[in-house]
Amino acid sequence: MAEMAETNNPLDSEGLTEGQGRDILLRLRDEGFEADDQKLAVALGRPVEEVQAWTSGGAPVDDDLIMKARGIAQERGINLE
């Protein structure tokens, strides 16, 4: 899959970039789900292919996804910032 160009549009009111959002997903996956895309996909309620596209840079991340990731991290006691 070809990597998408990262946008410079902030994902949230704090100015989070798409790259920073992708880093949040990767940390959540690695620290909270044994670095397993399938386990993260189940937690997010999304197909594993979609999670793989986000983490590889093949699909853009959005603010709703990051909010959900932050909520899951908080529930699991994982510091993403």
mmCIF file of the N, C-alpha and C atoms, coordinates in Angstrom:
data_MODEL
# 
_entry.id   MODEL 
# 
loop_
_atom_site.group_PDB 
_atom_site.id 
_atom_site.type_symbol 
_atom_site.label_atom_id 
_atom_site.label_alt_id 
_atom_site.label_comp_id 
_atom_site.label_asym_id 
_atom_site.label_entity_id 
_atom_site.label_seq_id 
_atom_site.pdbx_PDB_ins_code 
_atom_site.Cartn_x 
_atom_site.Cartn_y 
_atom_site.Cartn_z 
_atom_site.occupancy 
_atom_site.B_iso_or_equiv 
_atom_site.pdbx_formal_charge 
_atom_site.auth_seq_id 
_atom_site.auth_comp_id 
_atom_site.auth_asym_id 
_atom_site.auth_atom_id 
_atom_site.pdbx_PDB_model_num 
ATOM 1   N N  . MET A 1 1  ? 0.856   -1.173 0.000  1.00 0.00 ? 1  MET A N  1 
ATOM 2   C CA . MET A 1 1  ? 0.000   0.000  0.000  1.00 0.00 ? 1  MET A CA 1 
ATOM 3   C C  . MET A 1 1  ? 0.904   1.240  0.000  1.00 0.00 ? 1  MET A C  1 
ATOM 4   N N  . ALA A 1 2  ? 0.612   2.190  -0.799 1.00 0.00 ? 2  ALA A N  1 
ATOM 5   C CA . ALA A 1 2  ? 1.404   3.413  -0.889 1.00 0.00 ? 2  ALA A CA 1 
ATOM 6   C C  . ALA A 1 2  ? 1.138   4.283  0.330  1.00 0.00 ? 2  ALA A C  1 
ATOM 7   N N  . GLU A 1 3  ? 2.190   4.920  0.816  1.00 0.00 ? 3  GLU A N  1 
ATOM 8   C CA . GLU A 1 3  ? 2.039   5.796  1.975  1.00 0.00 ? 3  GLU A CA 1 
ATOM 9   C C  . GLU A 1 3  ? 1.401   7.103  1.541  1.00 0.00 ? 3  GLU A C  1 
ATOM 10  N N  . MET A 1 4  ? 0.452   7.573  2.350  1.00 0.00 ? 4  MET A N  1 
ATOM 11  C CA . MET A 1 4  ? -0.243  8.825  2.056  1.00 0.00 ? 4  MET A CA 1 
ATOM 12  C C  . MET A 1 4  ? 0.590   9.993  2.549  1.00 0.00 ? 4  MET A C  1 
ATOM 13  N N  . ALA A 1 5  ? 0.422   11.113 1.912  1.00 0.00 ? 5  ALA A N  1 
ATOM 14  C CA . ALA A 1 5  ? 1.079   12.339 2.380  1.00 0.00 ? 5  ALA A CA 1 
ATOM 15  C C  . ALA A 1 5  ? 0.383   12.801 3.649  1.00 0.00 ? 5  ALA A C  1 
ATOM 16  N N  . GLU A 1 6  ? 1.159   13.168 4.637  1.00 0.00 ? 6  GLU A N  1 
ATOM 17  C CA . GLU A 1 6  ? 0.602   13.638 5.897  1.00 0.00 ? 6  GLU A CA 1 
ATOM 18  C C  . GLU A 1 6  ? 0.101   15.065 5.728  1.00 0.00 ? 6  GLU A C  1 
ATOM 19  N N  . THR A 1 7  ? -1.067  15.321 6.296  1.00 0.00 ? 7  THR A N  1 
ATOM 20  C CA . THR A 1 7  ? -1.606  16.674 6.235  1.00 0.00 ? 7  THR A CA 1 
ATOM 21  C C  . THR A 1 7  ? -1.064  17.479 7.398  1.00 0.00 ? 7  THR A C  1 
ATOM 22  N N  . ASN A 1 8  ? -1.066  18.772 7.255  1.00 0.00 ? 8  ASN A N  1 
ATOM 23  C CA . ASN A 1 8  ? -0.622  19.663 8.327  1.00 0.00 ? 8  ASN A CA 1 
ATOM 24  C C  . ASN A 1 8  ? -1.779  20.172 9.159  1.00 0.00 ? 8  ASN A C  1 
ATOM 25  N N  . ASN A 1 9  ? -2.988  19.722 8.862  1.00 0.00 ? 9  ASN A N  1 
ATOM 26  C CA . ASN A 1 9  ? -4.147  20.161 9.611  1.00 0.00 ? 9  ASN A CA 1 
ATOM 27  C C  . ASN A 1 9  ? -4.145  19.524 10.995 1.00 0.00 ? 9  ASN A C  1 
ATOM 28  N N  . PRO A 1 10 ? -4.316  20.323 12.052 1.00 0.00 ? 10 PRO A N  1 
ATOM 29  C CA . PRO A 1 10 ? -4.330  19.751 13.395 1.00 0.00 ? 10 PRO A CA 1 
ATOM 30  C C  . PRO A 1 10 ? -5.536  18.836 13.597 1.00 0.00 ? 10 PRO A C  1 
ATOM 31  N N  . LEU A 1 11 ? -5.338  17.768 14.389 1.00 0.00 ? 11 LEU A N  1 
ATOM 32  C CA . LEU A 1 11 ? -6.409  16.813 14.653 1.00 0.00 ? 11 LEU A CA 1 
ATOM 33  C C  . LEU A 1 11 ? -7.271  17.215 15.841 1.00 0.00 ? 11 LEU A C  1 
ATOM 34  N N  . ASP A 1 12 ? -6.735  18.083 16.702 1.00 0.00 ? 12 ASP A N  1 
ATOM 35  C CA . ASP A 1 12 ? -7.502  18.484 17.870 1.00 0.00 ? 12 ASP A CA 1 
ATOM 36  C C  . ASP A 1 12 ? -7.181  19.924 18.247 1.00 0.00 ? 12 ASP A C  1 
ATOM 37  N N  . SER A 1 13 ? -7.822  20.398 19.305 1.00 0.00 ? 13 SER A N  1 
ATOM 38  C CA . SER A 1 13 ? -7.639  21.791 19.714 1.00 0.00 ? 13 SER A CA 1 
ATOM 39  C C  . SER A 1 13 ? -6.242  22.065 20.263 1.00 0.00 ? 13 SER A C  1 
ATOM 40  N N  . GLU A 1 14 ? -5.498  21.006 20.588 1.00 0.00 ? 14 GLU A N  1 
ATOM 41  C CA . GLU A 1 14 ? -4.140  21.158 21.102 1.00 0.00 ? 14 GLU A CA 1 
ATOM 42  C C  . GLU A 1 14 ? -3.100  21.181 19.979 1.00 0.00 ? 14 GLU A C  1 
ATOM 43  N N  . GLY A 1 15 ? -3.541  21.087 18.729 1.00 0.00 ? 15 GLY A N  1 
ATOM 44  C CA . GLY A 1 15 ? -2.631  21.148 17.591 1.00 0.00 ? 15 GLY A CA 1 
ATOM 45  C C  . GLY A 1 15 ? -1.945  19.838 17.260 1.00 0.00 ? 15 GLY A C  1 
ATOM 46  N N  . LEU A 1 16 ? -2.502  18.717 17.708 1.00 0.00 ? 16 LEU A N  1 
ATOM 47  C CA . LEU A 1 16 ? -1.935  17.403 17.429 1.00 0.00 ? 16 LEU A CA 1 
ATOM 48  C C  . LEU A 1 16 ? -1.871  17.169 15.923 1.00 0.00 ? 16 LEU A C  1 
ATOM 49  N N  . THR A 1 17 ? -0.698  16.789 15.429 1.00 0.00 ? 17 THR A N  1 
ATOM 50  C CA . THR A 1 17 ? -0.551  16.507 13.994 1.00 0.00 ? 17 THR A CA 1 
ATOM 51  C C  . THR A 1 17 ? -0.939  15.060 13.704 1.00 0.00 ? 17 THR A C  1 
ATOM 52  N N  . GLU A 1 18 ? -1.089  14.756 12.445 1.00 0.00 ? 18 GLU A N  1 
ATOM 53  C CA . GLU A 1 18 ? -1.420  13.392 12.051 1.00 0.00 ? 18 GLU A CA 1 
ATOM 54  C C  . GLU A 1 18 ? -0.308  12.415 12.450 1.00 0.00 ? 18 GLU A C  1 
ATOM 55  N N  . GLY A 1 19 ? 0.929   12.831 12.304 1.00 0.00 ? 19 GLY A N  1 
ATOM 56  C CA . GLY A 1 19 ? 2.053   11.986 12.711 1.00 0.00 ? 19 GLY A CA 1 
ATOM 57  C C  . GLY A 1 19 ? 2.034   11.706 14.207 1.00 0.00 ? 19 GLY A C  1 
ATOM 58  N N  . GLN A 1 20 ? 1.720   12.720 14.997 1.00 0.00 ? 20 GLN A N  1 
ATOM 59  C CA . GLN A 1 20 ? 1.618   12.533 16.445 1.00 0.00 ? 20 GLN A CA 1 
ATOM 60  C C  . GLN A 1 20 ? 0.445   11.608 16.782 1.00 0.00 ? 20 GLN A C  1 
ATOM 61  N N  . GLY A 1 21 ? -0.649  11.745 16.037 1.00 0.00 ? 21 GLY A N  1 
ATOM 62  C CA . GLY A 1 21 ? -1.794  10.857 16.227 1.00 0.00 ? 21 GLY A CA 1 
ATOM 63  C C  . GLY A 1 21 ? -1.429  9.410  15.920 1.00 0.00 ? 21 GLY A C  1 
ATOM 64  N N  . ARG A 1 22 ? -0.682  9.216  14.858 1.00 0.00 ? 22 ARG A N  1 
ATOM 65  C CA . ARG A 1 22 ? -0.223  7.874  14.490 1.00 0.00 ? 22 ARG A CA 1 
ATOM 66  C C  . ARG A 1 22 ? 0.689   7.316  15.592 1.00 0.00 ? 22 ARG A C  1 
ATOM 67  N N  . ASP A 1 23 ? 1.543   8.169  16.154 1.00 0.00 ? 23 ASP A N  1 
ATOM 68  C CA . ASP A 1 23 ? 2.413   7.740  17.253 1.00 0.00 ? 23 ASP A CA 1 
ATOM 69  C C  . ASP A 1 23 ? 1.589   7.297  18.462 1.00 0.00 ? 23 ASP A C  1 
ATOM 70  N N  . ILE A 1 24 ? 0.503   7.998  18.743 1.00 0.00 ? 24 ILE A N  1 
ATOM 71  C CA . ILE A 1 24 ? -0.379  7.621  19.844 1.00 0.00 ? 24 ILE A CA 1 
ATOM 72  C C  . ILE A 1 24 ? -0.952  6.229  19.600 1.00 0.00 ? 24 ILE A C  1 
ATOM 73  N N  . LEU A 1 25 ? -1.417  5.968  18.384 1.00 0.00 ? 25 LEU A N  1 
ATOM 74  C CA . LEU A 1 25 ? -1.958  4.643  18.070 1.00 0.00 ? 25 LEU A CA 1 
ATOM 75  C C  . LEU A 1 25 ? -0.903  3.556  18.225 1.00 0.00 ? 25 LEU A C  1 
ATOM 76  N N  . LEU A 1 26 ? 0.303   3.839  17.763 1.00 0.00 ? 26 LEU A N  1 
ATOM 77  C CA . LEU A 1 26 ? 1.381   2.857  17.868 1.00 0.00 ? 26 LEU A CA 1 
ATOM 78  C C  . LEU A 1 26 ? 1.742   2.572  19.327 1.00 0.00 ? 26 LEU A C  1 
ATOM 79  N N  . ARG A 1 27 ? 1.810   3.612  20.144 1.00 0.00 ? 27 ARG A N  1 
ATOM 80  C CA . ARG A 1 27 ? 2.117   3.405  21.566 1.00 0.00 ? 27 ARG A CA 1 
ATOM 81  C C  . ARG A 1 27 ? 1.008   2.619  22.248 1.00 0.00 ? 27 ARG A C  1 
ATOM 82  N N  . LEU A 1 28 ? -0.247  2.945  21.929 1.00 0.00 ? 28 LEU A N  1 
ATOM 83  C CA . LEU A 1 28 ? -1.362  2.211  22.512 1.00 0.00 ? 28 LEU A CA 1 
ATOM 84  C C  . LEU A 1 28 ? -1.293  0.747  22.106 1.00 0.00 ? 28 LEU A C  1 
ATOM 85  N N  . ARG A 1 29 ? -1.065  0.482  20.836 1.00 0.00 ? 29 ARG A N  1 
ATOM 86  C CA . ARG A 1 29 ? -0.962  -0.895 20.350 1.00 0.00 ? 29 ARG A CA 1 
ATOM 87  C C  . ARG A 1 29 ? 0.176   -1.629 21.049 1.00 0.00 ? 29 ARG A C  1 
ATOM 88  N N  . ASP A 1 30 ? 1.344   -0.990 21.096 1.00 0.00 ? 30 ASP A N  1 
ATOM 89  C CA . ASP A 1 30 ? 2.530   -1.649 21.629 1.00 0.00 ? 30 ASP A CA 1 
ATOM 90  C C  . ASP A 1 30 ? 2.454   -1.865 23.140 1.00 0.00 ? 30 ASP A C  1 
ATOM 91  N N  . GLU A 1 31 ? 1.979   -0.861 23.866 1.00 0.00 ? 31 GLU A N  1 
ATOM 92  C CA . GLU A 1 31 ? 1.960   -0.937 25.325 1.00 0.00 ? 31 GLU A CA 1 
ATOM 93  C C  . GLU A 1 31 ? 0.702   -1.590 25.889 1.00 0.00 ? 31 GLU A C  1 
ATOM 94  N N  . GLY A 1 32 ? -0.414  -1.468 25.177 1.00 0.00 ? 32 GLY A N  1 
ATOM 95  C CA . GLY A 1 32 ? -1.668  -1.969 25.722 1.00 0.00 ? 32 GLY A CA 1 
ATOM 96  C C  . GLY A 1 32 ? -2.185  -3.241 25.097 1.00 0.00 ? 32 GLY A C  1 
ATOM 97  N N  . PHE A 1 33 ? -1.638  -3.593 23.937 1.00 0.00 ? 33 PHE A N  1 
ATOM 98  C CA . PHE A 1 33 ? -2.180  -4.734 23.206 1.00 0.00 ? 33 PHE A CA 1 
ATOM 99  C C  . PHE A 1 33 ? -1.091  -5.647 22.656 1.00 0.00 ? 33 PHE A C  1 
ATOM 100 N N  . GLU A 1 34 ? 0.029   -5.714 23.403 1.00 0.00 ? 34 GLU A N  1 
ATOM 101 C CA . GLU A 1 34 ? 1.115   -6.636 23.070 1.00 0.00 ? 34 GLU A CA 1 
ATOM 102 C C  . GLU A 1 34 ? 1.609   -6.460 21.631 1.00 0.00 ? 34 GLU A C  1 
ATOM 103 N N  . ALA A 1 35 ? 1.589   -5.215 21.134 1.00 0.00 ? 35 ALA A N  1 
ATOM 104 C CA . ALA A 1 35 ? 2.024   -4.881 19.775 1.00 0.00 ? 35 ALA A CA 1 
ATOM 105 C C  . ALA A 1 35 ? 1.253   -5.668 18.716 1.00 0.00 ? 35 ALA A C  1 
ATOM 106 N N  . ASP A 1 36 ? -0.008  -5.973 19.002 1.00 0.00 ? 36 ASP A N  1 
ATOM 107 C CA . ASP A 1 36 ? -0.837  -6.810 18.131 1.00 0.00 ? 36 ASP A CA 1 
ATOM 108 C C  . ASP A 1 36 ? -1.934  -5.966 17.466 1.00 0.00 ? 36 ASP A C  1 
ATOM 109 N N  . ASP A 1 37 ? -1.847  -5.817 16.143 1.00 0.00 ? 37 ASP A N  1 
ATOM 110 C CA . ASP A 1 37 ? -2.840  -5.035 15.399 1.00 0.00 ? 37 ASP A CA 1 
ATOM 111 C C  . ASP A 1 37 ? -4.249  -5.594 15.581 1.00 0.00 ? 37 ASP A C  1 
ATOM 112 N N  . GLN A 1 38 ? -4.385  -6.915 15.605 1.00 0.00 ? 38 GLN A N  1 
ATOM 113 C CA . GLN A 1 38 ? -5.698  -7.544 15.741 1.00 0.00 ? 38 GLN A CA 1 
ATOM 114 C C  . GLN A 1 38 ? -6.347  -7.177 17.072 1.00 0.00 ? 38 GLN A C  1 
ATOM 115 N N  . LYS A 1 39 ? -5.581  -7.204 18.148 1.00 0.00 ? 39 LYS A N  1 
ATOM 116 C CA . LYS A 1 39 ? -6.122  -6.871 19.468 1.00 0.00 ? 39 LYS A CA 1 
ATOM 117 C C  . LYS A 1 39 ? -6.538  -5.406 19.529 1.00 0.00 ? 39 LYS A C  1 
ATOM 118 N N  . LEU A 1 40 ? -5.732  -4.526 18.950 1.00 0.00 ? 40 LEU A N  1 
ATOM 119 C CA . LEU A 1 40 ? -6.098  -3.109 18.912 1.00 0.00 ? 40 LEU A CA 1 
ATOM 120 C C  . LEU A 1 40 ? -7.351  -2.909 18.067 1.00 0.00 ? 40 LEU A C  1 
ATOM 121 N N  . ALA A 1 41 ? -7.442  -3.606 16.960 1.00 0.00 ? 41 ALA A N  1 
ATOM 122 C CA . ALA A 1 41 ? -8.619  -3.494 16.087 1.00 0.00 ? 41 ALA A CA 1 
ATOM 123 C C  . ALA A 1 41 ? -9.890  -3.871 16.835 1.00 0.00 ? 41 ALA A C  1 
ATOM 124 N N  . VAL A 1 42 ? -9.839  -4.945 17.615 1.00 0.00 ? 42 VAL A N  1 
ATOM 125 C CA . VAL A 1 42 ? -11.003 -5.372 18.394 1.00 0.00 ? 42 VAL A CA 1 
ATOM 126 C C  . VAL A 1 42 ? -11.387 -4.286 19.398 1.00 0.00 ? 42 VAL A C  1 
ATOM 127 N N  . ALA A 1 43 ? -10.389 -3.726 20.087 1.00 0.00 ? 43 ALA A N  1 
ATOM 128 C CA . ALA A 1 43 ? -10.659 -2.680 21.082 1.00 0.00 ? 43 ALA A CA 1 
ATOM 129 C C  . ALA A 1 43 ? -11.276 -1.435 20.447 1.00 0.00 ? 43 ALA A C  1 
ATOM 130 N N  . LEU A 1 44 ? -10.822 -1.110 19.239 1.00 0.00 ? 44 LEU A N  1 
ATOM 131 C CA . LEU A 1 44 ? -11.344 0.071  18.542 1.00 0.00 ? 44 LEU A CA 1 
ATOM 132 C C  . LEU A 1 44 ? -12.638 -0.217 17.788 1.00 0.00 ? 44 LEU A C  1 
ATOM 133 N N  . GLY A 1 45 ? -12.980 -1.497 17.637 1.00 0.00 ? 45 GLY A N  1 
ATOM 134 C CA . GLY A 1 45 ? -14.173 -1.873 16.892 1.00 0.00 ? 45 GLY A CA 1 
ATOM 135 C C  . GLY A 1 45 ? -14.025 -1.630 15.397 1.00 0.00 ? 45 GLY A C  1 
ATOM 136 N N  . ARG A 1 46 ? -12.801 -1.810 14.897 1.00 0.00 ? 46 ARG A N  1 
ATOM 137 C CA . ARG A 1 46 ? -12.509 -1.560 13.485 1.00 0.00 ? 46 ARG A CA 1 
ATOM 138 C C  . ARG A 1 46 ? -11.815 -2.777 12.884 1.00 0.00 ? 46 ARG A C  1 
ATOM 139 N N  . PRO A 1 47 ? -11.865 -2.942 11.576 1.00 0.00 ? 47 PRO A N  1 
ATOM 140 C CA . PRO A 1 47 ? -11.168 -4.060 10.930 1.00 0.00 ? 47 PRO A CA 1 
ATOM 141 C C  . PRO A 1 47 ? -9.646  -3.928 11.094 1.00 0.00 ? 47 PRO A C  1 
ATOM 142 N N  . VAL A 1 48 ? -8.968  -5.053 11.192 1.00 0.00 ? 48 VAL A N  1 
ATOM 143 C CA . VAL A 1 48 ? -7.515  -5.044 11.368 1.00 0.00 ? 48 VAL A CA 1 
ATOM 144 C C  . VAL A 1 48 ? -6.826  -4.364 10.190 1.00 0.00 ? 48 VAL A C  1 
ATOM 145 N N  . GLU A 1 49 ? -7.382  -4.485 9.003  1.00 0.00 ? 49 GLU A N  1 
ATOM 146 C CA . GLU A 1 49 ? -6.791  -3.835 7.827  1.00 0.00 ? 49 GLU A CA 1 
ATOM 147 C C  . GLU A 1 49 ? -6.787  -2.317 7.976  1.00 0.00 ? 49 GLU A C  1 
ATOM 148 N N  . GLU A 1 50 ? -7.818  -1.797 8.600  1.00 0.00 ? 50 GLU A N  1 
ATOM 149 C CA . GLU A 1 50 ? -7.899  -0.353 8.821  1.00 0.00 ? 50 GLU A CA 1 
ATOM 150 C C  . GLU A 1 50 ? -6.838  0.089  9.836  1.00 0.00 ? 50 GLU A C  1 
ATOM 151 N N  . VAL A 1 51 ? -6.680  -0.675 10.904 1.00 0.00 ? 51 VAL A N  1 
ATOM 152 C CA . VAL A 1 51 ? -5.655  -0.367 11.903 1.00 0.00 ? 51 VAL A CA 1 
ATOM 153 C C  . VAL A 1 51 ? -4.273  -0.415 11.255 1.00 0.00 ? 51 VAL A C  1 
ATOM 154 N N  . GLN A 1 52 ? -4.013  -1.424 10.443 1.00 0.00 ? 52 GLN A N  1 
ATOM 155 C CA . GLN A 1 52 ? -2.721  -1.539 9.768  1.00 0.00 ? 52 GLN A CA 1 
ATOM 156 C C  . GLN A 1 52 ? -2.484  -0.371 8.822  1.00 0.00 ? 52 GLN A C  1 
ATOM 157 N N  . ALA A 1 53 ? -3.533  0.090  8.166  1.00 0.00 ? 53 ALA A N  1 
ATOM 158 C CA . ALA A 1 53 ? -3.395  1.247  7.272  1.00 0.00 ? 53 ALA A CA 1 
ATOM 159 C C  . ALA A 1 53 ? -3.062  2.508  8.070  1.00 0.00 ? 53 ALA A C  1 
ATOM 160 N N  . TRP A 1 54 ? -3.693  2.686  9.216  1.00 0.00 ? 54 TRP A N  1 
ATOM 161 C CA . TRP A 1 54 ? -3.394  3.855  10.050 1.00 0.00 ? 54 TRP A CA 1 
ATOM 162 C C  . TRP A 1 54 ? -1.960  3.814  10.540 1.00 0.00 ? 54 TRP A C  1 
ATOM 163 N N  . THR A 1 55 ? -1.552  2.668  11.078 1.00 0.00 ? 55 THR A N  1 
ATOM 164 C CA . THR A 1 55 ? -0.232  2.595  11.701 1.00 0.00 ? 55 THR A CA 1 
ATOM 165 C C  . THR A 1 55 ? 0.899   2.623  10.684 1.00 0.00 ? 55 THR A C  1 
ATOM 166 N N  . SER A 1 56 ? 0.618   2.231  9.450  1.00 0.00 ? 56 SER A N  1 
ATOM 167 C CA . SER A 1 56 ? 1.653   2.249  8.412  1.00 0.00 ? 56 SER A CA 1 
ATOM 168 C C  . SER A 1 56 ? 1.718   3.586  7.678  1.00 0.00 ? 56 SER A C  1 
ATOM 169 N N  . GLY A 1 57 ? 0.735   4.439  7.898  1.00 0.00 ? 57 GLY A N  1 
ATOM 170 C CA . GLY A 1 57 ? 0.683   5.708  7.188  1.00 0.00 ? 57 GLY A CA 1 
ATOM 171 C C  . GLY A 1 57 ? -0.101  5.613  5.886  1.00 0.00 ? 57 GLY A C  1 
ATOM 172 N N  . GLY A 1 58 ? -0.749  4.484  5.642  1.00 0.00 ? 58 GLY A N  1 
ATOM 173 C CA . GLY A 1 58 ? -1.515  4.292  4.416  1.00 0.00 ? 58 GLY A CA 1 
ATOM 174 C C  . GLY A 1 58 ? -2.900  4.905  4.444  1.00 0.00 ? 58 GLY A C  1 
ATOM 175 N N  . ALA A 1 59 ? -3.352  5.307  5.629  1.00 0.00 ? 59 ALA A N  1 
ATOM 176 C CA . ALA A 1 59 ? -4.664  5.948  5.770  1.00 0.00 ? 59 ALA A CA 1 
ATOM 177 C C  . ALA A 1 59 ? -4.541  7.027  6.842  1.00 0.00 ? 59 ALA A C  1 
ATOM 178 N N  . PRO A 1 60 ? -5.259  8.121  6.677  1.00 0.00 ? 60 PRO A N  1 
ATOM 179 C CA . PRO A 1 60 ? -5.165  9.207  7.661  1.00 0.00 ? 60 PRO A CA 1 
ATOM 180 C C  . PRO A 1 60 ? -5.867  8.845  8.966  1.00 0.00 ? 60 PRO A C  1 
ATOM 181 N N  . VAL A 1 61 ? -5.327  9.335  10.064 1.00 0.00 ? 61 VAL A N  1 
ATOM 182 C CA . VAL A 1 61 ? -6.004  9.222  11.364 1.00 0.00 ? 61 VAL A CA 1 
ATOM 183 C C  . VAL A 1 61 ? -6.840  10.481 11.554 1.00 0.00 ? 61 VAL A C  1 
ATOM 184 N N  . ASP A 1 62 ? -7.889  10.382 12.353 1.00 0.00 ? 62 ASP A N  1 
ATOM 185 C CA . ASP A 1 62 ? -8.729  11.553 12.572 1.00 0.00 ? 62 ASP A CA 1 
ATOM 186 C C  . ASP A 1 62 ? -8.950  11.769 14.064 1.00 0.00 ? 62 ASP A C  1 
ATOM 187 N N  . ASP A 1 63 ? -9.585  12.869 14.390 1.00 0.00 ? 63 ASP A N  1 
ATOM 188 C CA . ASP A 1 63 ? -9.768  13.243 15.791 1.00 0.00 ? 63 ASP A CA 1 
ATOM 189 C C  . ASP A 1 63 ? -10.630 12.253 16.559 1.00 0.00 ? 63 ASP A C  1 
ATOM 190 N N  . ASP A 1 64 ? -11.650 11.679 15.935 1.00 0.00 ? 64 ASP A N  1 
ATOM 191 C CA . ASP A 1 64 ? -12.500 10.705 16.626 1.00 0.00 ? 64 ASP A CA 1 
ATOM 192 C C  . ASP A 1 64 ? -11.701 9.468  17.026 1.00 0.00 ? 64 ASP A C  1 
ATOM 193 N N  . LEU A 1 65 ? -10.849 9.018  16.142 1.00 0.00 ? 65 LEU A N  1 
ATOM 194 C CA . LEU A 1 65 ? -10.004 7.860  16.411 1.00 0.00 ? 65 LEU A CA 1 
ATOM 195 C C  . LEU A 1 65 ? -9.059  8.148  17.576 1.00 0.00 ? 65 LEU A C  1 
ATOM 196 N N  . ILE A 1 66 ? -8.458  9.322  17.584 1.00 0.00 ? 66 ILE A N  1 
ATOM 197 C CA . ILE A 1 66 ? -7.517  9.675  18.641 1.00 0.00 ? 66 ILE A CA 1 
ATOM 198 C C  . ILE A 1 66 ? -8.249  9.814  19.978 1.00 0.00 ? 66 ILE A C  1 
ATOM 199 N N  . MET A 1 67 ? -9.440  10.376 19.972 1.00 0.00 ? 67 MET A N  1 
ATOM 200 C CA . MET A 1 67 ? -10.216 10.481 21.208 1.00 0.00 ? 67 MET A CA 1 
ATOM 201 C C  . MET A 1 67 ? -10.520 9.091  21.761 1.00 0.00 ? 67 MET A C  1 
ATOM 202 N N  . LYS A 1 68 ? -10.885 8.168  20.893 1.00 0.00 ? 68 LYS A N  1 
ATOM 203 C CA . LYS A 1 68 ? -11.186 6.804  21.327 1.00 0.00 ? 68 LYS A CA 1 
ATOM 204 C C  . LYS A 1 68 ? -9.916  6.133  21.857 1.00 0.00 ? 68 LYS A C  1 
ATOM 205 N N  . ALA A 1 69 ? -8.798  6.314  21.171 1.00 0.00 ? 69 ALA A N  1 
ATOM 206 C CA . ALA A 1 69 ? -7.525  5.731  21.606 1.00 0.00 ? 69 ALA A CA 1 
ATOM 207 C C  . ALA A 1 69 ? -7.134  6.274  22.977 1.00 0.00 ? 69 ALA A C  1 
ATOM 208 N N  . ARG A 1 70 ? -7.301  7.558  23.181 1.00 0.00 ? 70 ARG A N  1 
ATOM 209 C CA . ARG A 1 70 ? -6.972  8.163  24.478 1.00 0.00 ? 70 ARG A CA 1 
ATOM 210 C C  . ARG A 1 70 ? -7.865  7.599  25.588 1.00 0.00 ? 70 ARG A C  1 
ATOM 211 N N  . GLY A 1 71 ? -9.144  7.407  25.278 1.00 0.00 ? 71 GLY A N  1 
ATOM 212 C CA . GLY A 1 71 ? -10.067 6.835  26.262 1.00 0.00 ? 71 GLY A CA 1 
ATOM 213 C C  . GLY A 1 71 ? -9.680  5.410  26.643 1.00 0.00 ? 71 GLY A C  1 
ATOM 214 N N  . ILE A 1 72 ? -9.313  4.608  25.659 1.00 0.00 ? 72 ILE A N  1 
ATOM 215 C CA . ILE A 1 72 ? -8.877  3.238  25.925 1.00 0.00 ? 72 ILE A CA 1 
ATOM 216 C C  . ILE A 1 72 ? -7.598  3.252  26.760 1.00 0.00 ? 72 ILE A C  1 
ATOM 217 N N  . ALA A 1 73 ? -6.678  4.134  26.410 1.00 0.00 ? 73 ALA A N  1 
ATOM 218 C CA . ALA A 1 73 ? -5.418  4.233  27.149 1.00 0.00 ? 73 ALA A CA 1 
ATOM 219 C C  . ALA A 1 73 ? -5.684  4.618  28.604 1.00 0.00 ? 73 ALA A C  1 
ATOM 220 N N  . GLN A 1 74 ? -6.576  5.562  28.816 1.00 0.00 ? 74 GLN A N  1 
ATOM 221 C CA . GLN A 1 74 ? -6.900  5.983  30.176 1.00 0.00 ? 74 GLN A CA 1 
ATOM 222 C C  . GLN A 1 74 ? -7.479  4.821  30.972 1.00 0.00 ? 74 GLN A C  1 
ATOM 223 N N  . GLU A 1 75 ? -8.390  4.046  30.365 1.00 0.00 ? 75 GLU A N  1 
ATOM 224 C CA . GLU A 1 75 ? -8.978  2.897  31.030 1.00 0.00 ? 75 GLU A CA 1 
ATOM 225 C C  . GLU A 1 75 ? -7.927  1.869  31.436 1.00 0.00 ? 75 GLU A C  1 
ATOM 226 N N  . ARG A 1 76 ? -6.868  1.756  30.630 1.00 0.00 ? 76 ARG A N  1 
ATOM 227 C CA . ARG A 1 76 ? -5.810  0.767  30.862 1.00 0.00 ? 76 ARG A CA 1 
ATOM 228 C C  . ARG A 1 76 ? -4.609  1.336  31.614 1.00 0.00 ? 76 ARG A C  1 
ATOM 229 N N  . GLY A 1 77 ? -4.670  2.613  31.980 1.00 0.00 ? 77 GLY A N  1 
ATOM 230 C CA . GLY A 1 77 ? -3.583  3.221  32.724 1.00 0.00 ? 77 GLY A CA 1 
ATOM 231 C C  . GLY A 1 77 ? -2.310  3.435  31.903 1.00 0.00 ? 77 GLY A C  1 
ATOM 232 N N  . ILE A 1 78 ? -2.474  3.695  30.614 1.00 0.00 ? 78 ILE A N  1 
ATOM 233 C CA . ILE A 1 78 ? -1.339  3.902  29.708 1.00 0.00 ? 78 ILE A CA 1 
ATOM 234 C C  . ILE A 1 78 ? -1.215  5.392  29.422 1.00 0.00 ? 78 ILE A C  1 
ATOM 235 N N  . ASN A 1 79 ? -0.028  5.943  29.655 1.00 0.00 ? 79 ASN A N  1 
ATOM 236 C CA . ASN A 1 79 ? 0.233   7.356  29.367 1.00 0.00 ? 79 ASN A CA 1 
ATOM 237 C C  . ASN A 1 79 ? 0.682   7.488  27.923 1.00 0.00 ? 79 ASN A C  1 
ATOM 238 N N  . LEU A 1 80 ? -0.098  8.153  27.095 1.00 0.00 ? 80 LEU A N  1 
ATOM 239 C CA . LEU A 1 80 ? 0.211   8.301  25.670 1.00 0.00 ? 80 LEU A CA 1 
ATOM 240 C C  . LEU A 1 80 ? 0.887   9.613  25.344 1.00 0.00 ? 80 LEU A C  1 
ATOM 241 N N  . GLU A 1 81 ? 0.898   10.560 26.243 1.00 0.00 ? 81 GLU A N  1 
ATOM 242 C CA . GLU A 1 81 ? 1.441   11.886 25.937 1.00 0.00 ? 81 GLU A CA 1 
ATOM 243 C C  . GLU A 1 81 ? 2.892   12.012 26.329 1.00 0.00 ? 81 GLU A C  1 
# 
